[in-house]
Amino acid sequence: MGAKKLTSLFIFLIILISVVIIFIPGYTKLLSLKNENRNLAQQIKHLKRTNQGLEKELNLLAEDKEYIEKIAREKLGLTKEGEIIYKIEGE
């Protein structure tokens, strides 16, 4: 190889290395942000499902007296007058 070709190759390699050094941090940041975006999208999906469930329960609590009664029995251990509850050991 001639001196001119070696010089051209050397300059090309320096330019290539410089471009890689300049763009690698940005590219890794881009990949990191894409991964974070994907995780946030999954969290949003989960929170939307949770929100829908809570809205459904809120509507039931606002409109359904039987549901309110059921929840009161489960959460507060309330019973209807005359109702007998048998507690099973281990529960």
Helices and strands as residue ranges (DSSP letters): H 3-63, H 65-76
